[in-house]
Amino acid sequence: MSITYDQLLAAAERGDPAAQDLLAQVCEQNGRLDEALAWWMKSAKAGFPAAHAKLGLWQLVGFKIPQNLADGVARIVAAANAGDELGLRLATVIDAGGVGTARNTPRALSWLVKGAKAGDAHAACQLGLLTGLKGPNAPLAQAAMAVAAADEFEPARRILGHAPARPSSVNWDVLETTADLSVFEAPLRREVISDAPAISIVHDLLPGWLCDYVVAMGEPALQRGMIVNETGGESVEDVRSNRVMHFGLADSDLLLELINHRLAEVAGLPTENGEGLGVLHYAPGERYAPHVDYIPETPANARHLAERGQRIRTVLVYLNEDFEGGATEFPRLDLKFKPAKGSALVFDSVTADGSVDPMTLHTGAPPTSGEKWIISKWFRTRALRPTSAG
């Protein structure tokens, strides 16, 4: 049964917390953020879990409401304990990422299991992948992935290559014990290419199945890539023709947070200093012309740099290798790189004393055939994420 906006508004004004939450979502989608906040506040006051989850997210980052880490975490946990889908997803993210609270990966995994039990296909897919589609626990993993695919979670369908029939039942508690996080803890195999500027390759950083997952998660949200320009803003420019997306807190998950921490380990910098995990796509002929990753130190960028810090280190993870061309090239160093699938290119944009380094000029060369997919992760001199409510 459909409902008109006037009917929804009338229900919200009568004090229906579910209608207030839904009306807040409508307001948010239409850019009426102050109205959305007001309705979520009313819905949360009535105890509606989904409204608490949304307000908790906004409190964590200080968006439209004063930042309060303790209250934000408390709202999200309360929503998760009530079985709210958004609350469960956010609880998984904050515990896996150490966002506003101490990092607690086992607890994050428990939230993920609760989400799968509640029917979240996204959670089911992650549990299946962590259990392993190959090896002794493959039947368990296949069952979890089949649930996700049957519920039309596209990454699960793509990874399986088909949409199998939903199994009659899945023992999610067993999947919690079979989930294998060792891939995120393996020793790093680093090959130093250059000391100044600092450039290295970390071989076999991410397994193939995880690369495929990132591609499947990122592809629906791709948009034309933008650059930080000389006026301090971001704009679409001819120098960059590829597409890109970045995962924020609201659309992150356990696997993506584990990747974030792995890339921070590679970078040797705090996880909270990393920008959102970016997925870059290059179709044949698309490129990113010669550029530097550091922010131009212009008067227009002074506030940006004071608030967010300078970009000092870049980690690029190649997510596929079935394409021709598409190398990352450093023309002033006469170097080019095209690491194998799952391997990372790591380089600094500044010198040892912190000065920006024009020698790090580089280009994303266009593929001549096939499509190129990479993770791009920039690290700054300042924290960009809240780390602890303590």
Buried (B, 14 or more C-beta within 10 A) or exposed (E): EEEEEEEBBEBBEEEBBBBBBBBBBBBBEEEBBEBBBBBBBBBBEBEBBBBBBBBBBBBBBEEBBEBBBEBBBBBBBBBBBBEBBBBBBBBBBBBBBBBBBEBBBEBBBBBBBBBBBBEBBBBBBBBBBBBBBEEEBEEBBBBBBBBBBBBEBBBBBBBBEEBBEBBEEBEBEEBBEBBEEEBBEEEEEBEEBBEEBBBBBBEBBBBEBBBBBBBBBBBEEBEEBEBBBEEBEEEEBEEBBBBBBBBEBEBBBBBBBBBBBBBBBBBEBBBBBBBBBBBBBBBBEBBBBBBBBBBBEEEEBEEBBEEBBBBBBBBBBBBBBEBEBBBBBBEEBEBEBBBEBBBBBBBBBBBEEEEBBEBBBBBBBBBEEBBBBBBBBBBBBEBBBBBBBE
